[in-house]
Amino acid sequence: MEPEAGTDFKALPGNGLSAVRTRDHHVLTGGSLSFISSRTPISQNMKKQAEALAEEGKTPLLFTENDRPAGIIAVADTIKEDSPQAIKELKNMGIHVVMLTGDNERTARAIGRQAGVDEVIAGVLPEGKESVIRTLKKKGKTCMVGDGINDSPALSAADAGIAVSDGSELAREIADITIPADNLYQIVRLKYLSQALMRRINRNYKEIVGINTLLILLGVGGMIQPTTTAMFHNMSTIAISLQSMQNLSEIEEV
């Protein structure tokens, strides 16, 4: 069966959509339970069906024709195999993992349990994600992972924004980092890399300060000439830089 033509298509981000069917000019509307319920009375039986689907981690979508219930379907995101393990390792690092979604509370909590996140913030409209990130920033550093145009403000607001490779171009441009879409574990790897890099930077700083302090003391004490001090300083800087390059190569192989 070929799809029927429609006109006057309208999309309400985070709620649903509507269109007018060409052949009979009936208004067809689809969306979340809360959105459809606000427009037309929904039977208790249909509500129970929607709630049961949500408990299974599926998102129920209700449809009406001229504001009369016409049916219900459910869609569901499949959790990638590496996601629970990646989230577990992030939590072991002391990171508080939050799932921020526009899905209803029941669906979000069901998926959150499967993934093993610490906190679920559900029912957030696209324009509300940035506000949530700003609230979370009051508790500590934040990192936002997203893929859509609607995630872009939140990616920009977070201390670090991570986009996935098959997401929107705008999200990738705004984000600080882009990771492969099929490998959430890359976030764990990024954390390990950043920690190793900071350890290397701190070590370099301490080594350079220590060497320079020693050279200054030797120069002040007249034990070495200023030209010798400068030579040793340059040699130590080169040696530390070469060692850092080797360490970074090793880090990248982790």
Salt bridges, closest charged atoms under 4 A:
GLU4 OE1 - ARG23 NE 2.33
ASP24 OD2 - ARG21 NH2 2.74
ASP24 OD2 - ARG23 NH1 3.48
ASP24 OD2 - HIS26 ND1 3.57
GLU51 OE2 - ARG106 NH1 3.97
GLU55 OE2 - ARG106 NE 3.10
GLU56 OE1 - LYS58 NZ 3.21
GLU65 OE2 - ARG21 NH2 2.57
GLU65 OE2 - HIS26 ND1 2.60
GLU105 OE2 - ARG109 NE 2.66
ASP118 OD1 - LYS91 NZ 3.66
ASP118 OD2 - HIS96 ND1 3.91
GLU119 OE1 - HIS96 NE2 2.91
GLU130 OE2 - ARG134 NH2 2.97
ASP151 OD1 - LYS129 NZ 2.79
ASP159 OD1 - LYS137 NZ 4.00
GLU207 OE1 - ARG200 NH2 3.62
GLU207 OE2 - ARG203 NE 3.10
